[in-house]
Amino acid sequence: MALLRYTLLRLALLGVVAGVLYLLSLRGFLLLLVAFLVSGIISIFVLSRARDDVSRQLSGRVGRINERLAEPPSPEDEPDREP
């Protein structure tokens, strides 16, 4: 959920920056290029808390996956072998 929230905030920030640049008479490819650059720089400062939430959520998931991979397999997980 945190990743979706962060993505939506980044897109909203990009839209706001692009809108302001459009009002400042930037058009076409230059508008997109400058909007991406400016919104990226702004997001470093403005969206740091949301980015930290994403980081915590992802590291928790990776930690749980690593724990499961580190567990020895249970007898039910191994296939039956007949001699």
C-alpha positions in Angstrom: 0.0 0.0 0.0 2.9 2.4 0.8 4.3 1.8 -2.7 1.0 2.7 -4.3 0.7 5.8 -2.2 4.3 6.9 -3.0 3.7 6.4 -6.7 0.5 8.4 -6.7 2.2 11.2 -4.8 5.1 11.2 -7.3 2.6 11.4 -10.2 0.7 14.2 -8.6 3.8 16.1 -8.0 4.9 15.6 -11.6 1.4 16.9 -12.7 1.6 20.0 -10.6 5.1 20.8 -11.7 4.1 20.2 -15.4 1.1 22.5 -14.9 3.2 25.3 -13.4 5.7 25.0 -16.2 3.0 25.0 -18.8 1.7 28.3 -17.4 5.3 29.5 -17.7 5.1 28.8 -21.5 7.1 25.7 -21.6 5.8 23.2 -24.2 6.5 19.9 -25.8 9.6 17.8 -25.0 11.2 20.5 -23.0 8.2 20.7 -20.7 8.4 17.0 -20.0 12.1 17.0 -19.5 12.1 19.9 -17.1 9.0 18.6 -15.2 10.7 15.3 -14.6 13.9 16.8 -13.4 12.2 19.4 -11.2 9.7 17.1 -9.7 12.4 14.5 -9.0 14.5 17.1 -7.1 11.4 18.3 -5.1 10.4 14.7 -4.3 13.7 14.1 -2.6 12.8 16.6 0.1 9.0 16.6 0.1 8.3 12.8 -0.2 11.1 11.5 2.1 8.6 10.2 4.7 6.6 8.3 2.1 9.8 6.9 0.6 10.9 5.7 4.1 7.6 4.0 4.5 8.1 2.1 1.2 11.6 1.2 2.3 10.4 -0.2 5.6 7.6 -2.2 4.0 9.8 -3.7 1.3 12.6 -4.6 3.8 10.0 -6.3 6.0 8.8 -8.4 3.1 12.4 -9.3 2.0 13.2 -10.2 5.6 10.2 -12.6 5.8 11.1 -14.2 2.5 14.7 -14.7 3.7 13.5 -16.2 6.9 11.4 -18.7 5.0 14.2 -19.6 2.7 16.6 -20.1 5.7 14.2 -22.5 7.4 15.1 -26.2 6.9 12.5 -28.1 4.9 9.9 -29.9 6.9 9.3 -33.7 6.3 6.0 -32.9 4.6 7.8 -30.8 2.0 10.1 -33.5 0.8 8.9 -36.0 -1.8 8.3 -39.6 -0.8 11.1 -41.8 -1.9 10.7 -45.5 -2.0 13.9 -47.6 -1.8 
